[in-house]
């Protein structure tokens, strides 16, 4: 019997939140340098859930929406997506685009979308 997606993805979500700074430093070092790490990132799980639940694409638990501040003081939102699977997903780019524009449409916030496949 296989685990439901929520049980499988939940550890990735927890790891991403717990080690967010280290994650950004390892996978996106140029972006990491632009973030003011003296201000704690705010994870916007509720906001992401509201956007994702009303899509036909379905809910993805390994996604994170994070509000943070850049070293220049500017507030930014980042959508981080972790895709752990053994084969390519044909609608991945469409899903990322959909999440991005729905966040912008609902919250009037530009979002940098980052993915680790």
Buried (B, 14 or more C-beta within 10 A) or exposed (E): EEEEEEEEBBEBBEBBBEEBBEBBBEBBEEBBEBBEBEEEBBBBBEBBBBBBEEEEEEEBBBBBBBBBBBEEEEEBBBBBBBBEEEEEEEEBEEBBEBBBEBBBEEBEBEBEBBBBE
